[in-house]
Amino acid sequence: MPEPVPGPRRRTPARTAAARAARPPRLTHAVRRGARRVDAATPASRDRAVDALRALAVLGVVLGHWLVTALVPQDGALHTASPLRHLPWLAPVSWVFQTLAVFFLVGGHVATRSLASARTRGLTYGAWLRSRLARLLRPVLALLALWTAAAAALLLSGVPFATLHTLLKLALSPLWFLLVFAALTAATPLLVRLSPLWPLAVVLHVDILRFGLHTGPSWLGWVNVAAGWLVPYTLGAAWTRGELDGRHAARLLLLGGTAATVLLVTCAGYPASMVGVPGAPVSNLNPPTLAAVTFGLAQCGLALLLRDRLRRAMRRPLAWAAAALVNLSAMTVFLWHQTALMTTTVAALAGGRLPGLHTRPDDLHWVAARLLWLPVFTAVLALYWAVFRSREQGARRRPASGGSAGRSRVVRVHRAADRGAAGAGHRTHRTHRP
């Protein structure tokens, strides 16, 4: 009698579960594979510390705004409030997250280096400037279009004008930064050799007239909007010239900037907070004061000291892919982060006054609750990023071969690299060009 043929062995549930647990999740595997592709396609000559510093600067501004900006219902309208007004001992939070000086440092370094490269290639100043400004200004049109429509809808629906004013002021506040940055970018040929000491001297004299002698016109302080941010921008140009390569200059900036800021805050009466506080008589940021500029010098010194550590950290594919992603969408993230906060706040009003969102930011309970809202803000910002990131990267033509239109150049370059296409590294360099 023939023996029965054994059927296929069935895995027990426990064994199947163990096998699934042993396999890495598909999403994690895909993320790691994509990160390795980005890492492999990046030219070895690229200074990854520059991109890391820019990503940290953008994320610092976003988190800082989310932590110190509250929208509180009062008298039938929404008004801005800040925990820094009620809890002044939280001022060190602004020291960590007010990172605009680092962004201008990196911006000056990248712009002057890019201009030198353009001149070497025979590119005209006009063509260079158009390419630099297009990335900055394209996302602005989408923001203005959405908020124009939103403002009209809110007015027609009977929303109080005070609420509309609050929302528009927050939503459009990032534009002042872009205007200043665009102006400095346009003036880069004139700033290539400018010493940071000249704009620093302008800020010093303006503050002496404003706070020491109490003379001069009311608009005098706004001179510091240009002069104040010229200081880190021209430091970036000095970085390009090789004047900040050693650690000595970085230590001098860090220690000198820190000492000057401490003296200005403790002895000269400057505010301890490095961001504006609603109701405060003086703001260190609007317009920039000498304390904000010296604090920025300290930040720039610290950033320069961290370059080697950041380069080592960016050798990890996941860390580098994250930094590259933030850099590719830096303006989108910066422009829409306040809108993400306001969208969450207004939408949640239907559930009543929620702690950390609609309540007065005057105790530690608010601070703890606000920290719990940060993932929600991040998720809403991710939605805006998914919708509007294409505005920053620009329109894509459909390839003649029938490839998909609108796909990021990063993806196309990485796929070309995977296929071993010649010149992929050069195209990737153009893709990640600051």
C-alpha positions as CSV (number, residue, x, y, z in Angstrom):
1,M,0.0,0.0,0.0
2,P,1.6,3.3,-1.0
3,E,2.4,5.7,1.7
4,P,0.3,8.9,1.7
5,V,2.1,11.9,0.1
6,P,2.7,14.5,2.8
7,G,0.9,17.8,2.1
8,P,2.3,21.2,2.4
9,R,3.4,22.0,6.0
10,R,1.3,24.6,7.6
11,R,2.9,27.2,9.7
12,T,1.5,27.6,13.2
13,P,0.2,31.1,14.1
14,A,3.0,31.6,16.5
15,R,5.6,30.7,14.0
16,T,4.0,33.0,11.3
17,A,3.9,35.9,13.7
18,A,7.5,35.3,14.7
19,A,8.5,35.3,11.0
20,R,6.7,38.5,10.4
21,A,8.4,40.1,13.4
22,A,11.8,39.0,12.1
23,R,11.2,40.7,8.7
24,P,11.7,44.5,8.7
25,P,8.5,46.5,8.0
26,R,8.1,47.3,4.4
27,L,7.8,51.0,5.0
28,T,11.0,51.1,7.1
29,H,12.8,49.1,4.4
30,A,11.6,51.5,1.7
31,V,12.6,54.6,3.7
32,R,16.1,53.2,4.3
33,R,16.5,52.1,0.6
34,G,15.4,55.6,-0.5
35,A,17.8,57.2,1.9
36,R,20.7,55.1,0.6
37,R,19.8,56.2,-2.9
38,V,20.0,59.9,-2.0
39,D,23.2,59.3,-0.2
40,A,24.8,57.4,-3.1
41,A,23.7,60.0,-5.6
42,T,25.1,63.0,-3.7
43,P,28.5,64.2,-5.0
44,A,31.4,63.6,-2.6
45,S,32.4,67.2,-3.0
46,R,29.1,68.5,-1.5
47,D,29.5,70.1,2.0
48,R,26.6,68.4,3.8
49,A,27.1,70.5,6.9
50,V,25.8,73.6,4.9
51,D,22.5,71.8,4.2
52,A,22.3,70.5,7.8
53,L,22.7,74.0,9.2
54,R,20.0,75.4,6.9
55,A,17.6,72.6,7.8
56,L,18.2,73.2,11.5
57,A,17.7,76.9,11.0
58,V,14.3,76.5,9.3
59,L,13.1,73.9,11.7
60,G,14.2,76.0,14.7
61,V,12.1,79.0,13.4
62,V,9.1,76.7,12.9
63,L,9.2,75.1,16.3
64,G,9.9,78.4,18.0
65,H,6.8,80.0,16.5
66,W,4.7,77.0,17.4
67,L,5.9,77.1,21.0
68,V,5.5,80.9,21.7
69,T,2.4,81.8,19.6
70,A,-1.1,81.3,20.9
71,L,-4.5,82.4,19.5
72,V,-6.8,83.2,22.4
73,P,-10.6,84.0,21.9
74,Q,-11.3,87.3,23.7
75,D,-14.2,89.8,23.2
76,G,-15.6,87.8,20.4
77,A,-12.4,87.7,18.3
78,L,-9.1,85.8,18.2
79,H,-6.0,87.6,19.5
80,T,-2.3,86.6,19.7
81,A,-0.7,85.9,23.0
82,S,2.7,84.6,24.1
83,P,3.8,82.5,27.1
84,L,6.9,84.7,27.1
85,R,4.8,87.6,28.3
86,H,3.3,85.7,31.3
87,L,6.3,83.5,31.9
88,P,9.3,85.6,31.2
89,W,11.6,82.9,32.7
90,L,10.9,81.0,29.5
91,A,13.1,83.4,27.5
92,P,15.8,80.8,27.0
93,V,13.4,79.0,24.7
94,S,13.8,81.9,22.3
95,W,17.6,81.5,22.5
96,V,17.3,78.0,21.2
97,F,14.7,78.5,18.4
98,Q,15.4,82.0,17.1
99,T,17.8,80.7,14.4
100,L,17.4,83.3,11.6
101,A,21.0,84.4,11.9
102,V,22.2,80.9,11.0
103,F,19.9,81.0,8.0
104,F,21.4,84.3,6.8
105,L,24.9,82.9,7.5
106,V,24.3,79.9,5.2
107,G,22.4,82.1,2.7
108,G,25.4,84.5,2.4
109,H,27.8,81.6,2.0
110,V,25.8,79.7,-0.6
111,A,24.9,82.9,-2.6
112,T,28.5,84.1,-2.9
113,R,29.8,80.7,-3.7
114,S,27.0,80.3,-6.3
115,L,27.8,83.7,-7.9
116,A,31.5,82.8,-8.2
117,S,30.5,79.5,-9.9
118,A,28.1,81.3,-12.3
119,R,30.8,83.7,-13.3
120,T,33.2,80.9,-14.0
121,R,30.6,79.3,-16.3
122,G,30.0,82.6,-18.1
123,L,26.5,83.0,-16.7
124,T,25.2,86.6,-16.6
125,Y,24.2,88.3,-13.3
126,G,20.6,88.5,-14.5
127,A,20.3,84.8,-15.3
128,W,21.9,83.9,-12.0
129,L,19.6,86.2,-10.0
130,R,16.5,84.9,-11.7
131,S,17.4,81.3,-10.8
132,R,18.1,82.3,-7.2
133,L,14.9,84.3,-6.7
134,A,12.6,81.9,-8.5
135,R,12.9,79.3,-5.8
136,L,12.2,81.9,-3.1
137,L,9.3,83.7,-4.7
138,R,7.3,80.9,-6.5
139,P,5.8,79.5,-3.2
140,V,4.7,83.1,-2.2
141,L,2.2,83.2,-5.0
142,A,0.4,80.2,-3.7
143,L,0.3,81.6,-0.2
144,L,-1.1,84.9,-1.3
145,A,-3.7,83.3,-3.5
146,L,-5.0,81.0,-0.8
147,W,-5.1,83.8,1.9
148,T,-6.8,86.2,-0.5
149,A,-9.6,83.7,-1.1
150,A,-9.7,82.9,2.6
151,A,-9.9,86.5,3.7
152,A,-12.7,87.2,1.3
153,A,-14.6,84.1,2.5
154,L,-14.1,85.1,6.2
155,L,-15.3,88.6,5.6
156,L,-18.4,87.4,3.8
157,S,-19.2,84.9,6.6
158,G,-19.2,87.7,9.2
159,V,-15.9,86.9,10.9
160,P,-14.9,89.9,13.1
161,F,-12.3,92.2,11.5
162,A,-10.0,91.8,14.5
163,T,-9.9,88.1,14.0
164,L,-9.1,88.5,10.3
165,H,-6.4,91.0,11.1
166,T,-4.8,88.5,13.5
167,L,-4.9,85.7,11.1
168,L,-3.5,87.6,8.1
169,K,-0.8,89.1,10.2
170,L,0.4,85.7,11.3
171,A,0.0,84.1,7.9
172,L,1.9,86.8,6.0
173,S,4.5,87.5,8.7
174,P,7.1,85.2,7.0
175,L,7.0,87.4,3.9
176,W,9.1,90.1,5.6
177,F,11.9,87.6,5.9
178,L,11.7,86.7,2.2
179,L,11.8,90.3,1.1
180,V,14.9,91.0,3.1
181,F,16.6,87.8,2.0
182,A,15.7,88.5,-1.6
183,A,17.1,92.0,-1.4
184,L,20.4,90.8,0.1
185,T,20.6,88.1,-2.6
186,A,20.2,90.7,-5.3
187,A,22.9,92.8,-3.7
188,T,25.3,89.8,-3.4
189,P,27.8,91.2,-6.0
190,L,28.2,94.3,-3.9
191,L,28.6,92.3,-0.6
192,V,31.2,89.8,-1.7
193,R,34.0,91.7,0.0
194,L,32.0,93.7,2.6
195,S,33.3,93.3,6.1
196,P,30.6,92.4,8.7
197,L,32.0,95.2,10.9
198,W,30.4,97.8,8.7
199,P,26.7,96.8,9.1
200,L,27.5,96.0,12.8
201,A,28.6,99.6,13.2
202,V,25.4,100.8,11.6
203,V,23.3,98.8,14.1
204,L,25.3,100.1,17.0
205,H,24.9,103.8,16.0
206,V,21.2,103.3,15.3
207,D,20.6,101.8,18.7
208,I,22.6,104.6,20.4
209,L,20.3,107.1,18.7
210,R,17.2,105.1,19.6
211,F,17.9,104.0,23.2
212,G,20.8,106.0,24.3
213,L,20.1,109.6,23.1
214,H,16.4,109.1,22.2
215,T,16.8,111.1,19.1
216,G,16.2,110.6,15.4
217,P,13.0,109.9,13.4
218,S,10.6,107.2,14.4
219,W,11.5,105.1,11.4
220,L,15.2,105.0,12.2
221,G,15.0,101.6,13.8
222,W,13.9,100.0,10.5
223,V,17.4,100.7,9.1
224,N,18.4,97.7,11.2
225,V,16.2,95.4,9.2
226,A,18.8,95.6,6.4
227,A,21.9,96.3,8.5
228,G,21.1,93.7,11.2
229,W,20.7,90.8,8.8
230,L,23.6,92.0,6.7
231,V,25.9,91.0,9.5
232,P,25.4,87.2,9.3
233,Y,25.0,87.4,5.5
234,T,28.4,89.0,5.1
235,L,29.8,86.5,7.6
236,G,28.6,83.9,5.1
237,A,30.6,85.7,2.4
238,A,33.7,85.7,4.7
239,W,33.1,81.9,5.1
240,T,33.2,81.6,1.3
241,R,36.5,83.6,1.2
242,G,38.0,81.1,3.6
243,E,38.3,83.6,6.5
244,L,36.3,81.4,8.9
245,D,37.8,78.0,8.2
246,G,39.7,77.8,11.4
247,R,38.1,77.2,14.8
248,H,39.7,80.3,16.3
249,A,37.3,82.7,14.4
250,A,34.3,80.6,15.3
251,R,35.2,80.6,19.0
252,L,35.8,84.4,18.9
253,L,32.3,84.8,17.4
254,L,30.7,82.5,20.0
255,L,32.4,83.9,23.1
256,G,32.4,87.6,22.0
257,G,28.8,87.5,20.8
258,T,27.7,85.8,24.0
259,A,29.5,88.2,26.3
260,A,28.2,91.2,24.4
261,T,24.6,89.9,24.5
262,V,24.8,89.2,28.3
263,L,26.1,92.8,28.9
264,L,23.4,94.3,26.7
265,V,20.6,92.4,28.5
266,T,21.8,92.8,32.0
267,C,23.3,96.3,31.9
268,A,21.7,98.1,29.0
269,G,18.1,97.1,29.5
270,Y,17.6,95.1,26.3
271,P,14.9,92.4,26.5
272,A,16.0,88.9,27.4
273,S,13.7,87.3,24.8
274,M,15.2,87.2,21.3
275,V,11.7,87.2,19.7
276,G,8.9,89.7,19.9
277,V,6.6,89.6,22.9
278,P,3.1,91.0,22.5
279,G,2.7,94.1,24.7
280,A,6.4,94.6,25.3
281,P,7.7,98.1,24.8
282,V,10.8,96.9,22.9
283,S,11.3,94.0,20.6
284,N,14.7,92.5,19.9
285,L,13.5,91.3,16.5
286,N,11.1,93.8,15.1
287,P,13.2,95.7,14.1
288,P,16.5,93.9,15.1
289,T,18.4,95.4,17.9
290,L,22.1,95.3,18.7
291,A,21.3,92.5,21.2
292,A,19.7,90.4,18.5
293,V,22.7,91.0,16.2
294,T,25.3,90.1,18.9
295,F,23.2,87.0,19.8
296,G,23.2,86.1,16.1
297,L,27.0,86.4,16.1
298,A,27.2,83.9,18.9
299,Q,24.8,81.6,17.0
300,C,26.9,81.8,13.9
301,G,30.1,81.0,15.9
302,L,28.4,77.9,17.4
303,A,27.2,76.9,13.9
304,L,30.7,77.1,12.5
305,L,32.1,75.1,15.4
306,L,29.6,72.3,14.7
307,R,30.5,71.9,11.0
308,D,32.8,68.9,11.5
309,R,30.3,67.1,13.7
310,L,27.5,67.8,11.3
311,R,29.6,66.5,8.4
312,R,30.1,63.2,10.3
313,A,26.4,63.0,11.2
314,M,25.4,63.6,7.6
315,R,27.3,60.5,6.5
316,R,24.4,58.5,7.8
317,P,22.0,58.0,4.9
318,L,18.8,58.6,7.0
319,A,20.1,61.8,8.5
320,W,21.3,63.1,5.1
321,A,18.0,62.2,3.4
322,A,16.1,64.1,6.0
323,A,18.3,67.2,5.7
324,A,18.0,67.0,1.9
325,L,14.2,66.8,2.1
326,V,14.0,69.8,4.3
327,N,16.3,71.8,2.0
328,L,14.2,70.9,-1.1
329,S,11.1,72.2,0.6
330,A,12.5,74.9,3.0
331,M,10.5,77.8,1.7
332,T,7.3,75.7,1.6
333,V,7.8,74.7,5.3
334,F,8.7,78.2,6.3
335,L,5.8,79.9,4.5
336,W,3.0,77.5,5.6
337,H,3.9,76.6,9.2
338,Q,1.9,79.5,10.7
339,T,-1.1,78.6,8.5
340,A,-0.9,75.1,9.8
341,L,-1.0,76.4,13.4
342,M,-4.0,78.7,12.6
343,T,-5.8,75.9,10.7
344,T,-5.6,73.6,13.7
345,T,-6.6,76.3,16.2
346,V,-9.6,77.5,14.3
347,A,-10.8,74.0,13.4
348,A,-10.6,72.9,17.0
349,L,-12.7,75.8,18.2
350,A,-15.8,73.6,17.5
351,G,-14.7,71.5,20.4
352,G,-14.6,74.4,22.8
353,R,-11.6,76.1,24.4
354,L,-8.9,73.4,24.4
355,P,-5.9,73.7,26.7
356,G,-2.7,74.6,25.0
357,L,-4.6,75.9,22.0
358,H,-7.2,78.4,23.0
359,T,-6.4,79.0,26.7
360,R,-4.3,81.8,28.0
361,P,-0.6,80.9,27.9
362,D,0.1,81.8,31.5
363,D,1.1,78.6,33.3
364,L,3.0,75.4,32.9
365,H,-0.2,73.5,32.2
366,W,-0.4,75.5,28.9
367,V,3.2,74.7,28.1
368,A,2.7,71.0,28.7
369,A,-0.5,71.0,26.6
370,R,1.1,72.9,23.8
371,L,3.9,70.3,23.5
372,L,1.1,67.7,22.9
373,W,-0.2,69.8,20.1
374,L,3.1,69.9,18.2
375,P,2.5,66.5,16.4
376,V,-0.9,67.8,15.2
377,F,0.7,71.0,13.8
378,T,3.3,68.8,12.1
379,A,0.6,66.6,10.5
380,V,-1.3,69.6,9.2
381,L,1.9,71.2,7.9
382,A,2.6,67.9,6.1
383,L,-0.7,68.3,4.3
384,Y,0.1,71.8,3.2
385,W,3.5,70.5,2.1
386,A,2.0,67.8,0.0
387,V,-0.2,70.3,-1.8
388,F,2.1,73.2,-2.3
389,R,5.7,71.8,-2.4
390,S,5.5,71.6,-6.2
391,R,5.3,75.4,-6.3
392,E,8.8,75.6,-4.8
393,Q,10.3,73.0,-7.1
394,G,8.8,74.5,-10.2
395,A,6.8,73.1,-13.1
396,R,8.2,70.0,-14.8
397,R,7.9,69.2,-18.5
398,R,6.6,65.8,-19.4
399,P,9.6,63.9,-21.0
400,A,9.3,63.0,-24.6
401,S,9.8,59.3,-23.7
402,G,6.5,59.4,-21.8
403,G,7.9,59.6,-18.3
404,S,5.7,60.9,-15.5
405,A,5.3,64.6,-15.3
406,G,5.7,66.6,-12.1
407,R,8.0,64.0,-10.5
408,S,10.8,65.4,-8.5
409,R,14.2,65.7,-10.2
410,V,15.6,64.0,-7.1
411,V,13.7,60.9,-7.9
412,R,14.6,61.0,-11.6
413,V,18.3,61.5,-10.8
414,H,18.4,58.7,-8.2
415,R,16.7,56.3,-10.7
416,A,19.2,57.3,-13.3
417,A,22.0,56.6,-10.8
418,D,20.6,53.2,-10.1
419,R,20.6,52.4,-13.8
420,G,24.2,53.6,-14.0
421,A,23.5,56.5,-16.3
422,A,26.4,58.6,-17.1
423,G,26.5,62.0,-15.5
424,A,24.0,61.2,-12.7
425,G,26.3,62.7,-10.1
426,H,26.4,66.0,-12.0
427,R,22.6,66.2,-12.3
428,T,22.2,65.4,-8.6
429,H,24.6,68.3,-7.8
430,R,22.2,70.6,-9.8
431,T,19.2,69.1,-8.1
432,H,20.6,69.8,-4.6
433,R,22.1,73.1,-5.6
434,P,21.5,75.6,-2.7
